[in-house]
Amino acid sequence: TNQRLGRIPLVIGMPVIITQNFDVHAGIVNGSQGILKSIRYKVDEQGHRHAISCVITLSTTNTTEPLPYMDSKDDVVALEDKVSLSF
């Protein structure tokens, strides 16, 4: 990571932890552990890739049907999250 805070390499198959409650009823909550299955990127003008979404396989979901276009009911999508602060 060249000593850059806030940047980590994403590797398919790596363990991940959900850090926000996305869908409490479905079990996609803060602290859920899963495995990174795929990543979608956008490329900026300098050619740098930025992750915009990931598919994560969780074993803690409470769903009975898979989401549309997902292979398994345990596959969930994590979207890019940004926070803007102005003073």
Biopython code that builds the backbone (N, CA, C, O; Angstrom):
import numpy as np
from Bio.PDB.StructureBuilder import StructureBuilder

atoms = [
    (1, "THR", "N", (0.815, -1.204, 0.000)),
    (1, "THR", "CA", (0.000, 0.000, 0.000)),
    (1, "THR", "C", (0.855, 1.264, 0.000)),
    (1, "THR", "O", (0.305, 2.365, 0.025)),
    (2, "ASN", "N", (2.159, 1.142, -0.027)),
    (2, "ASN", "CA", (3.069, 2.299, -0.048)),
    (2, "ASN", "C", (2.800, 3.285, 1.081)),
    (2, "ASN", "O", (2.897, 4.497, 0.887)),
    (3, "GLN", "N", (2.463, 2.769, 2.259)),
    (3, "GLN", "CA", (2.254, 3.585, 3.445)),
    (3, "GLN", "C", (1.059, 4.527, 3.331)),
    (3, "GLN", "O", (0.984, 5.495, 4.088)),
    (4, "ARG", "N", (0.135, 4.285, 2.427)),
    (4, "ARG", "CA", (-1.041, 5.143, 2.278)),
    (4, "ARG", "C", (-2.155, 4.631, 3.167)),
    (4, "ARG", "O", (-2.624, 3.505, 3.001)),
    (5, "LEU", "N", (-2.578, 5.453, 4.108)),
    (5, "LEU", "CA", (-3.685, 5.069, 4.972)),
    (5, "LEU", "C", (-4.975, 5.077, 4.167)),
    (5, "LEU", "O", (-5.161, 5.927, 3.296)),
    (6, "GLY", "N", (-5.851, 4.150, 4.450)),
    (6, "GLY", "CA", (-7.138, 4.117, 3.780)),
    (6, "GLY", "C", (-7.142, 3.326, 2.494)),
    (6, "GLY", "O", (-8.188, 3.229, 1.853)),
    (7, "ARG", "N", (-6.034, 2.760, 2.087)),
    (7, "ARG", "CA", (-5.980, 1.958, 0.872)),
    (7, "ARG", "C", (-5.482, 0.569, 1.219)),
    (7, "ARG", "O", (-4.410, 0.401, 1.799)),
    (8, "ILE", "N", (-6.269, -0.410, 0.859)),
    (8, "ILE", "CA", (-5.862, -1.787, 1.095)),
    (8, "ILE", "C", (-6.068, -2.575, -0.196)),
    (8, "ILE", "O", (-6.974, -2.272, -0.972)),
    (9, "PRO", "N", (-5.244, -3.570, -0.424)),
    (9, "PRO", "CA", (-5.464, -4.393, -1.612)),
    (9, "PRO", "C", (-6.682, -5.287, -1.402)),
    (9, "PRO", "O", (-6.864, -5.848, -0.322)),
    (10, "LEU", "N", (-7.509, -5.419, -2.423)),
    (10, "LEU", "CA", (-8.653, -6.323, -2.373)),
    (10, "LEU", "C", (-8.306, -7.560, -3.177)),
    (10, "LEU", "O", (-7.896, -7.460, -4.334)),
    (11, "VAL", "N", (-8.469, -8.723, -2.570)),
    (11, "VAL", "CA", (-8.125, -9.981, -3.204)),
    (11, "VAL", "C", (-9.327, -10.906, -3.121)),
    (11, "VAL", "O", (-9.877, -11.120, -2.041)),
    (12, "ILE", "N", (-9.736, -11.454, -4.256)),
    (12, "ILE", "CA", (-10.841, -12.396, -4.270)),
    (12, "ILE", "C", (-10.513, -13.553, -3.326)),
    (12, "ILE", "O", (-9.422, -14.120, -3.386)),
    (13, "GLY", "N", (-11.463, -13.898, -2.457)),
    (13, "GLY", "CA", (-11.264, -14.973, -1.491)),
    (13, "GLY", "C", (-10.827, -14.488, -0.119)),
    (13, "GLY", "O", (-10.755, -15.277, 0.823)),
    (14, "MET", "N", (-10.532, -13.184, 0.006)),
    (14, "MET", "CA", (-10.082, -12.683, 1.307)),
    (14, "MET", "C", (-11.272, -12.546, 2.262)),
    (14, "MET", "O", (-12.388, -12.279, 1.816)),
    (15, "PRO", "N", (-11.050, -12.724, 3.561)),
    (15, "PRO", "CA", (-12.134, -12.516, 4.522)),
    (15, "PRO", "C", (-12.426, -11.025, 4.677)),
    (15, "PRO", "O", (-11.513, -10.200, 4.660)),
    (16, "VAL", "N", (-13.696, -10.694, 4.826)),
    (16, "VAL", "CA", (-14.119, -9.307, 5.019)),
    (16, "VAL", "C", (-15.154, -9.248, 6.132)),
    (16, "VAL", "O", (-15.778, -10.254, 6.470)),
    (17, "ILE", "N", (-15.329, -8.062, 6.697)),
    (17, "ILE", "CA", (-16.335, -7.835, 7.739)),
    (17, "ILE", "C", (-17.194, -6.657, 7.311)),
    (17, "ILE", "O", (-16.669, -5.614, 6.922)),
    (18, "ILE", "N", (-18.507, -6.815, 7.378)),
    (18, "ILE", "CA", (-19.437, -5.736, 7.102)),
    (18, "ILE", "C", (-19.380, -4.765, 8.278)),
    (18, "ILE", "O", (-19.428, -5.192, 9.432)),
    (19, "THR", "N", (-19.278, -3.455, 8.000)),
    (19, "THR", "CA", (-19.133, -2.471, 9.074)),
    (19, "THR", "C", (-20.330, -1.538, 9.203)),
    (19, "THR", "O", (-20.291, -0.584, 9.980)),
    (20, "GLN", "N", (-21.395, -1.806, 8.448)),
    (20, "GLN", "CA", (-22.617, -1.011, 8.574)),
    (20, "GLN", "C", (-23.812, -1.948, 8.488)),
    (20, "GLN", "O", (-23.740, -3.008, 7.865)),
    (21, "ASN", "N", (-24.905, -1.550, 9.116)),
    (21, "ASN", "CA", (-26.141, -2.312, 8.989)),
    (21, "ASN", "C", (-26.788, -1.981, 7.645)),
    (21, "ASN", "O", (-27.340, -0.894, 7.475)),
    (22, "PHE", "N", (-26.725, -2.910, 6.691)),
    (22, "PHE", "CA", (-27.334, -2.698, 5.378)),
    (22, "PHE", "C", (-28.778, -3.178, 5.357)),
    (22, "PHE", "O", (-29.657, -2.479, 4.852)),
    (23, "ASP", "N", (-29.029, -4.358, 5.898)),
    (23, "ASP", "CA", (-30.375, -4.936, 5.888)),
    (23, "ASP", "C", (-30.493, -5.822, 7.129)),
    (23, "ASP", "O", (-30.191, -7.015, 7.081)),
    (24, "VAL", "N", (-30.931, -5.229, 8.232)),
    (24, "VAL", "CA", (-30.986, -5.938, 9.509)),
    (24, "VAL", "C", (-31.895, -7.160, 9.417)),
    (24, "VAL", "O", (-31.538, -8.234, 9.900)),
    (25, "HIS", "N", (-33.069, -7.005, 8.801)),
    (25, "HIS", "CA", (-34.020, -8.120, 8.682)),
    (25, "HIS", "C", (-33.398, -9.310, 7.938)),
    (25, "HIS", "O", (-33.659, -10.462, 8.284)),
    (26, "ALA", "N", (-32.584, -9.032, 6.926)),
    (26, "ALA", "CA", (-31.967, -10.102, 6.138)),
    (26, "ALA", "C", (-30.663, -10.605, 6.752)),
    (26, "ALA", "O", (-30.082, -11.558, 6.234)),
    (27, "GLY", "N", (-30.180, -9.996, 7.843)),
    (27, "GLY", "CA", (-28.963, -10.457, 8.504)),
    (27, "GLY", "C", (-27.681, -9.872, 7.957)),
    (27, "GLY", "O", (-26.598, -10.367, 8.267)),
    (28, "ILE", "N", (-27.779, -8.814, 7.137)),
    (28, "ILE", "CA", (-26.589, -8.160, 6.597)),
    (28, "ILE", "C", (-26.299, -6.969, 7.507)),
    (28, "ILE", "O", (-26.740, -5.848, 7.251)),
    (29, "VAL", "N", (-25.543, -7.239, 8.582)),
    (29, "VAL", "CA", (-25.385, -6.266, 9.662)),
    (29, "VAL", "C", (-23.917, -6.071, 10.031)),
    (29, "VAL", "O", (-23.051, -6.865, 9.664)),
    (30, "ASN", "N", (-23.666, -4.987, 10.770)),
    (30, "ASN", "CA", (-22.341, -4.674, 11.279)),
    (30, "ASN", "C", (-21.774, -5.889, 12.024)),
    (30, "ASN", "O", (-22.417, -6.431, 12.923)),
    (31, "GLY", "N", (-20.578, -6.302, 11.644)),
    (31, "GLY", "CA", (-19.925, -7.442, 12.282)),
    (31, "GLY", "C", (-20.069, -8.748, 11.525)),
    (31, "GLY", "O", (-19.405, -9.728, 11.862)),
    (32, "SER", "N", (-20.929, -8.785, 10.500)),
    (32, "SER", "CA", (-21.079, -10.006, 9.700)),
    (32, "SER", "C", (-19.772, -10.297, 8.967)),
    (32, "SER", "O", (-19.162, -9.399, 8.387)),
    (33, "GLN", "N", (-19.349, -11.559, 9.000)),
    (33, "GLN", "CA", (-18.111, -11.959, 8.350)),
    (33, "GLN", "C", (-18.423, -12.731, 7.083)),
    (33, "GLN", "O", (-19.360, -13.528, 7.034)),
    (34, "GLY", "N", (-17.620, -12.480, 6.061)),
    (34, "GLY", "CA", (-17.831, -13.160, 4.791)),
    (34, "GLY", "C", (-16.548, -13.269, 3.993)),
    (34, "GLY", "O", (-15.458, -12.969, 4.482)),
    (35, "ILE", "N", (-16.705, -13.709, 2.743)),
    (35, "ILE", "CA", (-15.583, -13.889, 1.824)),
    (35, "ILE", "C", (-15.842, -13.037, 0.584)),
    (35, "ILE", "O", (-16.942, -13.064, 0.033)),
    (36, "LEU", "N", (-14.839, -12.286, 0.144)),
    (36, "LEU", "CA", (-14.955, -11.449, -1.047)),
    (36, "LEU", "C", (-15.027, -12.342, -2.284)),
    (36, "LEU", "O", (-14.141, -13.163, -2.522)),
    (37, "LYS", "N", (-16.093, -12.172, -3.066)),
    (37, "LYS", "CA", (-16.325, -13.032, -4.231)),
    (37, "LYS", "C", (-15.991, -12.332, -5.547)),
    (37, "LYS", "O", (-15.407, -12.951, -6.436)),
    (38, "SER", "N", (-16.351, -11.049, -5.689)),
    (38, "SER", "CA", (-16.016, -10.303, -6.905)),
    (38, "SER", "C", (-16.016, -8.811, -6.609)),
    (38, "SER", "O", (-16.569, -8.363, -5.604)),
    (39, "ILE", "N", (-15.384, -8.043, -7.502)),
    (39, "ILE", "CA", (-15.238, -6.593, -7.325)),
    (39, "ILE", "C", (-15.519, -5.911, -8.662)),
    (39, "ILE", "O", (-15.078, -6.382, -9.710)),
    (40, "ARG", "N", (-16.257, -4.799, -8.620)),
    (40, "ARG", "CA", (-16.443, -3.941, -9.794)),
    (40, "ARG", "C", (-15.664, -2.658, -9.564)),
    (40, "ARG", "O", (-15.712, -2.077, -8.480)),
    (41, "TYR", "N", (-14.949, -2.223, -10.588)),
    (41, "TYR", "CA", (-14.115, -1.031, -10.497)),
    (41, "TYR", "C", (-14.559, 0.025, -11.505)),
    (41, "TYR", "O", (-15.201, -0.288, -12.507)),
    (42, "LYS", "N", (-14.206, 1.288, -11.223)),
    (42, "LYS", "CA", (-14.215, 2.333, -12.239)),
    (42, "LYS", "C", (-12.776, 2.812, -12.355)),
    (42, "LYS", "O", (-12.009, 2.726, -11.395)),
    (43, "VAL", "N", (-12.413, 3.311, -13.517)),
    (43, "VAL", "CA", (-11.052, 3.776, -13.765)),
    (43, "VAL", "C", (-11.093, 5.284, -13.953)),
    (43, "VAL", "O", (-11.884, 5.794, -14.746)),
    (44, "ASP", "N", (-10.227, 6.009, -13.212)),
    (44, "ASP", "CA", (-10.207, 7.466, -13.333)),
    (44, "ASP", "C", (-9.304, 7.914, -14.485)),
    (44, "ASP", "O", (-8.753, 7.084, -15.208)),
    (45, "GLU", "N", (-9.158, 9.226, -14.650)),
    (45, "GLU", "CA", (-8.386, 9.788, -15.758)),
    (45, "GLU", "C", (-6.911, 9.399, -15.714)),
    (45, "GLU", "O", (-6.251, 9.351, -16.752)),
    (46, "GLN", "N", (-6.393, 9.124, -14.528)),
    (46, "GLN", "CA", (-4.986, 8.726, -14.384)),
    (46, "GLN", "C", (-4.789, 7.222, -14.537)),
    (46, "GLN", "O", (-3.663, 6.734, -14.441)),
    (47, "GLY", "N", (-5.868, 6.485, -14.772)),
    (47, "GLY", "CA", (-5.767, 5.039, -14.927)),
    (47, "GLY", "C", (-5.829, 4.266, -13.624)),
    (47, "GLY", "O", (-5.591, 3.058, -13.623)),
    (48, "HIS", "N", (-6.145, 4.927, -12.503)),
    (48, "HIS", "CA", (-6.257, 4.253, -11.209)),
    (48, "HIS", "C", (-7.638, 3.619, -11.077)),
    (48, "HIS", "O", (-8.648, 4.223, -11.438)),
    (49, "ARG", "N", (-7.670, 2.412, -10.562)),
    (49, "ARG", "CA", (-8.941, 1.718, -10.343)),
    (49, "ARG", "C", (-9.481, 2.056, -8.957)),
    (49, "ARG", "O", (-8.729, 2.145, -7.986)),
    (50, "HIS", "N", (-10.817, 2.246, -8.883)),
    (50, "HIS", "CA", (-11.504, 2.514, -7.622)),
    (50, "HIS", "C", (-12.671, 1.541, -7.512)),
    (50, "HIS", "O", (-13.511, 1.470, -8.409)),
    (51, "ALA", "N", (-12.726, 0.795, -6.420)),
    (51, "ALA", "CA", (-13.809, -0.169, -6.223)),
    (51, "ALA", "C", (-15.127, 0.576, -6.058)),
    (51, "ALA", "O", (-15.212, 1.532, -5.287)),
    (52, "ILE", "N", (-16.166, 0.134, -6.793)),
    (52, "ILE", "CA", (-17.482, 0.750, -6.646)),
    (52, "ILE", "C", (-18.506, -0.225, -6.067)),
    (52, "ILE", "O", (-19.529, 0.201, -5.530)),
    (53, "SER", "N", (-18.245, -1.516, -6.170)),
    (53, "SER", "CA", (-19.117, -2.496, -5.520)),
    (53, "SER", "C", (-18.387, -3.825, -5.402)),
    (53, "SER", "O", (-17.457, -4.113, -6.155)),
    (54, "CYS", "N", (-18.827, -4.625, -4.443)),
    (54, "CYS", "CA", (-18.259, -5.948, -4.219)),
    (54, "CYS", "C", (-19.394, -6.930, -3.960)),
    (54, "CYS", "O", (-20.428, -6.567, -3.398)),
    (55, "VAL", "N", (-19.193, -8.169, -4.371)),
    (55, "VAL", "CA", (-20.098, -9.245, -3.976)),
    (55, "VAL", "C", (-19.391, -10.024, -2.879)),
    (55, "VAL", "O", (-18.239, -10.433, -3.023)),
    (56, "ILE", "N", (-20.110, -10.218, -1.774)),
    (56, "ILE", "CA", (-19.562, -10.899, -0.607)),
    (56, "ILE", "C", (-20.465, -12.075, -0.280)),
    (56, "ILE", "O", (-21.689, -11.943, -0.287)),
    (57, "THR", "N", (-19.867, -13.224, 0.007)),
    (57, "THR", "CA", (-20.633, -14.384, 0.444)),
    (57, "THR", "C", (-20.650, -14.393, 1.966)),
    (57, "THR", "O", (-19.605, -14.512, 2.606)),
    (58, "LEU", "N", (-21.860, -14.265, 2.550)),
    (58, "LEU", "CA", (-22.048, -14.271, 4.001)),
    (58, "LEU", "C", (-22.778, -15.545, 4.400)),
    (58, "LEU", "O", (-23.652, -16.019, 3.673)),
    (59, "SER", "N", (-22.428, -16.089, 5.534)),
    (59, "SER", "CA", (-23.139, -17.275, 6.022)),
    (59, "SER", "C", (-24.234, -16.901, 7.017)),
    (59, "SER", "O", (-24.928, -17.773, 7.540)),
    (60, "THR", "N", (-24.390, -15.594, 7.278)),
    (60, "THR", "CA", (-25.342, -15.157, 8.308)),
    (60, "THR", "C", (-26.622, -14.560, 7.739)),
    (60, "THR", "O", (-27.412, -13.990, 8.491)),
    (61, "THR", "N", (-26.851, -14.675, 6.425)),
    (61, "THR", "CA", (-28.055, -14.068, 5.865)),
    (61, "THR", "C", (-29.287, -14.868, 6.265)),
    (61, "THR", "O", (-29.223, -16.081, 6.463)),
    (62, "ASN", "N", (-30.410, -14.163, 6.380)),
    (62, "ASN", "CA", (-31.685, -14.790, 6.736)),
    (62, "ASN", "C", (-32.608, -14.917, 5.539)),
    (62, "ASN", "O", (-33.795, -15.196, 5.704)),
    (63, "THR", "N", (-32.089, -14.720, 4.344)),
    (63, "THR", "CA", (-32.929, -14.750, 3.155)),
    (63, "THR", "C", (-33.146, -16.180, 2.679)),
    (63, "THR", "O", (-32.308, -17.053, 2.901)),
    (64, "THR", "N", (-34.276, -16.408, 2.026)),
    (64, "THR", "CA", (-34.570, -17.742, 1.495)),
    (64, "THR", "C", (-34.373, -17.802, -0.006)),
    (64, "THR", "O", (-34.222, -18.887, -0.567)),
    (65, "GLU", "N", (-34.370, -16.645, -0.669)),
    (65, "GLU", "CA", (-34.202, -16.574, -2.123)),
    (65, "GLU", "C", (-32.963, -15.728, -2.432)),
    (65, "GLU", "O", (-32.699, -14.748, -1.735)),
    (66, "PRO", "N", (-32.206, -16.092, -3.460)),
    (66, "PRO", "CA", (-31.070, -15.237, -3.828)),
    (66, "PRO", "C", (-31.551, -13.908, -4.403)),
    (66, "PRO", "O", (-32.646, -13.820, -4.959)),
    (67, "LEU", "N", (-30.723, -12.879, -4.264)),
    (67, "LEU", "CA", (-31.005, -11.601, -4.906)),
    (67, "LEU", "C", (-30.959, -11.800, -6.421)),
    (67, "LEU", "O", (-30.292, -12.721, -6.893)),
    (68, "PRO", "N", (-31.653, -10.959, -7.193)),
    (68, "PRO", "CA", (-31.591, -11.095, -8.653)),
    (68, "PRO", "C", (-30.151, -11.059, -9.159)),
    (68, "PRO", "O", (-29.362, -10.217, -8.730)),
    (69, "TYR", "N", (-29.810, -11.966, -10.063)),
    (69, "TYR", "CA", (-28.496, -12.077, -10.705)),
    (69, "TYR", "C", (-27.398, -12.606, -9.784)),
    (69, "TYR", "O", (-26.226, -12.598, -10.163)),
    (70, "MET", "N", (-27.749, -13.062, -8.595)),
    (70, "MET", "CA", (-26.765, -13.638, -7.685)),
    (70, "MET", "C", (-26.841, -15.163, -7.762)),
    (70, "MET", "O", (-27.906, -15.724, -8.020)),
    (71, "ASP", "N", (-25.705, -15.831, -7.536)),
    (71, "ASP", "CA", (-25.637, -17.286, -7.612)),
    (71, "ASP", "C", (-26.248, -17.975, -6.405)),
    (71, "ASP", "O", (-26.805, -19.067, -6.520)),
    (72, "SER", "N", (-26.143, -17.340, -5.256)),
    (72, "SER", "CA", (-26.533, -17.982, -4.008)),
    (72, "SER", "C", (-27.316, -17.005, -3.138)),
    (72, "SER", "O", (-27.164, -15.790, -3.267)),
    (73, "LYS", "N", (-28.153, -17.539, -2.253)),
    (73, "LYS", "CA", (-28.876, -16.681, -1.308)),
    (73, "LYS", "C", (-27.930, -16.035, -0.306)),
    (73, "LYS", "O", (-28.302, -15.064, 0.353)),
    (74, "ASP", "N", (-26.717, -16.557, -0.180)),
    (74, "ASP", "CA", (-25.731, -16.010, 0.753)),
    (74, "ASP", "C", (-24.861, -14.922, 0.129)),
    (74, "ASP", "O", (-24.015, -14.353, 0.818)),
    (75, "ASP", "N", (-25.048, -14.614, -1.177)),
    (75, "ASP", "CA", (-24.285, -13.558, -1.835)),
    (75, "ASP", "C", (-24.992, -12.225, -1.649)),
    (75, "ASP", "O", (-26.184, -12.100, -1.929)),
    (76, "VAL", "N", (-24.246, -11.228, -1.173)),
    (76, "VAL", "CA", (-24.794, -9.881, -0.972)),
    (76, "VAL", "C", (-23.883, -8.876, -1.664)),
    (76, "VAL", "O", (-22.722, -9.170, -1.947)),
    (77, "VAL", "N", (-24.413, -7.697, -1.930)),
    (77, "VAL", "CA", (-23.651, -6.649, -2.606)),
    (77, "VAL", "C", (-23.324, -5.547, -1.606)),
    (77, "VAL", "O", (-24.201, -5.073, -0.883)),
    (78, "ALA", "N", (-22.063, -5.146, -1.570)),
    (78, "ALA", "CA", (-21.634, -3.989, -0.783)),
    (78, "ALA", "C", (-21.280, -2.892, -1.770)),
    (78, "ALA", "O", (-20.475, -3.101, -2.678)),
    (79, "LEU", "N", (-21.883, -1.720, -1.591)),
    (79, "LEU", "CA", (-21.681, -0.611, -2.507)),
    (79, "LEU", "C", (-20.677, 0.387, -1.961)),
    (79, "LEU", "O", (-20.433, 0.448, -0.756)),
    (80, "GLU", "N", (-20.101, 1.167, -2.861)),
    (80, "GLU", "CA", (-19.176, 2.229, -2.499)),
    (80, "GLU", "C", (-19.868, 3.185, -1.524)),
    (80, "GLU", "O", (-21.052, 3.485, -1.677)),
    (81, "ASP", "N", (-19.140, 3.648, -0.545)),
    (81, "ASP", "CA", (-19.693, 4.559, 0.453)),
    (81, "ASP", "C", (-18.764, 5.744, 0.595)),
    (81, "ASP", "O", (-17.560, 5.581, 0.796)),
    (82, "LYS", "N", (-19.318, 6.927, 0.492)),
    (82, "LYS", "CA", (-18.522, 8.142, 0.654)),
    (82, "LYS", "C", (-19.188, 9.055, 1.659)),
    (82, "LYS", "O", (-20.412, 9.075, 1.787)),
    (83, "VAL", "N", (-18.381, 9.801, 2.359)),
    (83, "VAL", "CA", (-18.888, 10.784, 3.299)),
    (83, "VAL", "C", (-18.269, 12.120, 2.938)),
    (83, "VAL", "O", (-17.052, 12.221, 2.784)),
    (84, "SER", "N", (-19.093, 13.143, 2.803)),
    (84, "SER", "CA", (-18.595, 14.489, 2.526)),
    (84, "SER", "C", (-18.810, 15.360, 3.764)),
    (84, "SER", "O", (-19.898, 15.395, 4.338)),
    (85, "LEU", "N", (-17.777, 16.041, 4.148)),
    (85, "LEU", "CA", (-17.856, 16.973, 5.269)),
    (85, "LEU", "C", (-17.514, 18.356, 4.776)),
    (85, "LEU", "O", (-16.544, 18.532, 4.039)),
    (86, "SER", "N", (-18.290, 19.333, 5.170)),
    (86, "SER", "CA", (-17.956, 20.705, 4.821)),
    (86, "SER", "C", (-18.070, 21.548, 6.085)),
    (86, "SER", "O", (-18.940, 21.325, 6.927)),
    (87, "PHE", "N", (-17.179, 22.512, 6.196)),
    (87, "PHE", "CA", (-17.140, 23.366, 7.370)),
    (87, "PHE", "C", (-17.374, 24.794, 6.969)),
    (87, "PHE", "O", (-17.380, 25.682, 7.822)),
]
sb = StructureBuilder()
sb.init_structure("model")
sb.init_model(0)
sb.init_chain("A")
sb.init_seg("    ")
for serial, (resi, resn, name, xyz) in enumerate(atoms, 1):
    if name == "N":
        sb.init_residue(resn, " ", resi, " ")
    sb.init_atom(name, np.array(xyz, "f"), 0.0, 1.0, " ", f" {name:<3s}", serial, name[0])
structure = sb.get_structure()
